[in-house]
Amino acid sequence: MKKKLFKFAAGALSVGAAVCALASCGSSSDTVKLGLIANLSGSASFYGQQVKHGAELAVKDINANGGIDGKTVELVVKNDAQDTTTAVQQYNALVDEGVVGIVGAVISGTTEAVAEQAAKDNFPMITPSGSAASITENRNSVFRACFTDPDQGLTLAKLCKDLKTKANDDEYKVVLFKDSTQNYSTGIAQKFQEAVNDTTYGVTIVDTIEYAGLDKLQTNLDTFYTRVCGYEGVDAVVFPDYTNADYQVVNKFRSGTKYNDVTFIGGDGWDGTEAVDGADATKLYNCYYSTNLYMAADVPSVQKFVTDFKADYPEEETVSQFAALAYDAVYMYKGALEACKSTDKEKVVAAIKALEFDGLTGKGTFNDQGNPVKTASIVTWDVEGKLSYYGAI
């Protein structure tokens, strides 16, 4: 299938020559409705709020520059409260309200539930951040803007190999943590394990520590720390989880008497850890994570996005990749709608499949499973607790 290039970075609103009138889909309105499903409440609501804000900024920019073929974009927002049943109910509500596509959901569990229903309906859906591999597998109408969990697991294995090489070590010893209740954590951990089984990586998992949710992690944190301290020569802790858990574990180790400077390695769930309530960002020194976008990159479109975000949402302490992924997801719909000249769901799905996108979080295409093909970035914190760019993996 021939791909069409659409640039939708902040401030670069050209979508090629595809300028046309959208065919109405049961409505003569001058408005194009997009639905957003996000966890605006719950323990991981940071991600949901970031996604909401990023999508709102995209809609604002699009409308300020003529909308979609002259039609105003309206973002219809629903809160799934991190509950799968609620997420599906909100999906059905959005479809009933006449949206042409869904942006969301945000975390993998609720996204999986919505994706199952969207696939049955062959309804367009782009999740900014739902990274479980199964979300898009064999689901014709479901896409994602972010990397999959297996993608991240492989990236973390490559990072360990790179750190080993730079340290001139023969072996790189790690302790792997995983939350058995999370698709996100287990998906990254499983691929990481598979990857480092290849002896050419030179990475050895000396122990794998499982816990069942944040509460169990908190309850057993002293025990887990003592368990890690029982090993000699541990180079890194591989910890694929979300910000609250990430910081609690880092804080425990940094406050300890052994391995208080150990390297931590995680997936994109680490993005925004410095903004956790009460966090001391200097403790995040020597912590690395994979991401779709380095927010401090010296790229005009990225810097404009960061400036606009801070201006519109001054209450937010950080601007994360999740906001940028949502921004890009909205622009993916803009490109698809203007390319297919229709809001018919099947035509929109086909147009998304054909996109060659160039957004804030990278340039690439979708593969046959609706996943983006692009390069990952590795970010770390310096001794002052400021984010810095490690490199591309």
N, C-alpha and C positions, 0 to 999 in steps of 0.2 A: 504494500500500500504506500502510495506517495505521501511523504510528510510535508507539511507546510510550516514554515518558521513563523512563530509569533513572539515578539519581544514584549514583555510586560513588566519590566523592572520599573521601580518608582521613578516617575518623571519621563519614562520612555514608553509612550502609550501607543506606538504604531503597531498595527497588526497586519502589516502588509497591504495588499490591494483588495482585501476582502471587505469591501464597504457596500452594504446592501440593506434592504429592509427585511426585518425578521417577519417570517410568516406567523400570523397569530395562531394560537393554539386554544381555541375556545374563548378568546377574549380579544376585544378591540382596544384594550387599554394601551396607553403610552408608557406603561411600566413593565419592566421585566423583573419578576420575583425570583430571588435565590433564597434557599433555605439554609439555615445554619443550626446544627445540633452540637451543643457543647456542654461540658460539665461545669456549670457556673457556680455550683455549690459542691461540697464534699472535700475530702482530704487532698485531692489533686486538682482543685479548682484553679490553681495558678495557671495550669496549662489551658484550661477552658477559657479563662479570662483573656489570656494572651491571644488565643485563636480568635476570639470574638473581636478584640481590638484590631488585630491584623486584617480581618475580613472587612471590618467597618472602614478602615483606612483605604482599602482597595476600592470599595464602593464609592467612597468620597472622591478619590482621584478620578475614577472612571466617569462619574457624573459631572465632575468639574471640567472634563474634557470631551463632553458631548454624549456621554452615556454609551450604550451599545446600539449602534446604528440609530442614534437619535432618541432612543428610549431610555428613560430613567431607570436605574437599577434600585430595587428595594430589597433590603436584606431582612428576612423574617427569622428572628432568633428564637430558639427553643432550648430550655435547660433540661438535660437528661439526668442531672443530679447523680451521675455515676451509677445509674441503675439500668440494667439491660431492658427490663420491661418498659420502663418509662421512655427509654431511648426509642424503642419501636413505636410506642404510642405517639411520640413527638414526630417521628418520621411520617406516620400515617396522617397526622394533623397537617403537616407541611404539604404533603401531596394533595390533600383535600383543599388546601388554600391556594393551590394553583402555582406552586413554584416550578421552575423549569429544571432545577437540579439541586442537589444537596451538597453543602460543604460540611464535612463532619463524618462521624463523630470524632472525638479527640483521643481518648485512651482506648487501648486495644479491645477490652472486654465489651464495652458498649458499641464500639465500631463494628465488631464482629456481628453483633445482633442486628444492627441496622443493615449491614452489608448483605446478610442472608435474605432479608426481606426485599431490599432494593434489587438484588439479583433475580429474585422470583418475579418482580414486576418489570424487570429490564429498565429500571429507572436510573438516570445518571447520578453518580455519587463520587465525590472526590474527598477522601479523608486527608487532612493536612498532616496528621501525626499518628494515626493508628498503624502500628508497625508489625503486628503479628502476621506472619507469612500467609496464613489461611484466609485473611480478610479478602484478598483479591483472587485467590486461587480458583480458576474455572468459573469466575463470576464476570460475565461479559460487560456489565455496566458499571463495575466498581473499579476505582482507580485510587492511587495515593500519590501525594506530593513528596513524602518522606522516604527514607530508606526502610527496608524490612528489618526485622530482628535478626534473621540469618545474615543479612548484609553487614549489620553492625557487629555480630559475633566474629565474622571473618576479619573485619577491619581491626577489632581489638586484638586478635591473634597476630595480625601483621604489625600492629603497634608494639606489642611485646617483643616480637622479633627485632624490630627496629631499635628499641631501647636496649636490648641485649647487645646488638651489634655496636651501638655507640658507646656502651660501657665496656666493650671488649671482653665480655663474659662468654664462657663456653656453654653455660646453662643459665636459664632464667626461671627461677622458682616462683610460682604464684599460688595463692589460695583463692579459690573461686567460691563466691557466695551466690545464692539464688533463692528467690522467693517462690516457693512451690505453688502459691496461689495466683501467680501472675503469668499470663502468656508472654508479656514483654520480657520479664526477667528470665524465665525458663527458655524462651526462644533464643535469646542472645547467648545464654550459658551453653545450651546444647550445641550450637554451631561453633562456639569457641572451643569446646571440648573436642569436637570432631576435627577442627582445623589443627589444633596443636598435637593431635595424635600423629600427625606427619612429623617425623623426627627432624626434618630439615628446618623446622621452626626453632628448635633448641629450647622449647618451653616445656616445663614440667609442672603439672598441677599436683602439689603435695597434699592437698586436702580440698574437698568440696563440702561446704557448709550450707545446709538448707534450713529455711525458716518459713513459717506459714503466716505471712502478713506482717505489717508494721508492728502490731502489738507484741507478737511473739519475738520479733527482732529486739524490741526494747526490753522485754522481759529477760531475754537470754544474752544480752550484749556483753555482760561481764564474762559469762562462760565462753562465748565465742572468741573474745579477745584473748582470754587465757589459752584457749585451744590453739590459736594462731601462734602465740608466744612459745608454745611447746615445740615449734619447729625452728631449726637454725637456717639462716641464709635465705629467708624469704625476701624476694625482690619486690613483689607487688601483690596487692589485693585487687582482684578483678571483681567489681561490684556493680552489676547491672540492675539499677533500681531507680526510684524517683527521688526528688530533691530532699524531702524530709528524712527519708531513710539514709540517703547519701551523707548528709551532714552529720547525722547522729553517729554513724560509724566512724567517719573521719574525726569527729570531736573526741570520741572514745580513744582512738589510737593516738591522736596528737597529745592527749592528756596522760598517756601511759608512760611507763618507764622503759619499755622495749618496743621497737618498731614505731617509735613516735614520729619518724620521718619517712615511713614506708611509702612507696608509690601506690596511688590508687588509679584504677583504670575503669571507665564505665562508658555506657552508651549515652544517647542524647537525652535521657532522663535526668542527667546531671545539669543540663542547661538551666540556669537560674538558681543554682544551689546557694550562691552568695546572697540571694534575697530571702532565704529562709529566716523566719522570725528569730532574732537573737544571734544570727550567724556571725562569726568572726571570719571574714574572707581570707585573712592571712593564713588560717589553718588549711586552706585549700591549696596551698603551695605544693607542688609535686603531685597534683591530681590532674588526670587527663581524661578527656571524653571526646567521642566522635560526634560530629554535628553536620547539619546541612549547610550551615552558614556561620562564618566568623563575623560578628556584628561590628567589630572595630576595623574591618577591612577598609583599605583606602580605595574604595570604589564609590563614585559619586551617587549612584542609585541607592546603595546600601546606606550611605551617610544621610541622604535625604530622608530615607525611610525612618532611620533612627531619630533624626531631628523632628520629623512630623509626629512620630509616635510619642516622644517625650512632651511635645507641645500639646497634643490632644489628651494625653493620659498622664499628667504629672504625678498622679498618686502611685503609679507603678514604679517600683525601684529598679527594674531592669527591663530591657527589651530582649526577648529571646527569639530563637529560631522558630518557635511555634507560631509567633505572630507573623513572621516572614513567610512561613509555609502556607498559612491561611491566606495571606495577601496573594501569593502566587496561585493558590487554588482558585480564587475568585477570577483572576486574570486568565486562567486556563478556560474557564467558562466563557469569558469574553471572546477569546480567540476562537473557541469552538462554535459559539453562536453566530459570530460574524462570518465564519467559514461556511457553515452549513445552510445559512439563510433561513433557518427554521428553529422553532422551539419544540418540534416533534422529538420525543425522547429517543427514538431509534436513530434519527439523524444526528442528534447531539452526541450520543454515544460514539457513533462512527467518526464524528469530527474530533472528539477527544483522542480517540485511538490514533488519528492521523497527525496530531500536533507534534511539532518540534518546538519545544518551549525554550525561552531564554529569560529567566526571571531572577529574582533576588537570590534564590537558593541554588542557582545553577542553570546550566544549559544542557538539554538532553531530549530524550524521547521516552515513550512508554514501550515496555516490552509486551509480549503477548499475554502476560498475566496482569497488565495494568500497573506495573511497577516502574518507577523512573530509573533511567540509566544515566548516572552522573557520578561525579567524584566526591568522596567524603573529605571533610576537613577535621583535623585534630586540634583541639584547643586546650590550653592549660591556664593555670593561674600563676603569677609571679610572686615573689616574696612579699610584695605589698598587697597581695590579694586582688590584683588587676588581671583581667583576662589577656592572654597573649596567644599568638598563633604558633602552633608547633609545626604544622605542615600538612600536605595532602597525602592521603593513603589510598 
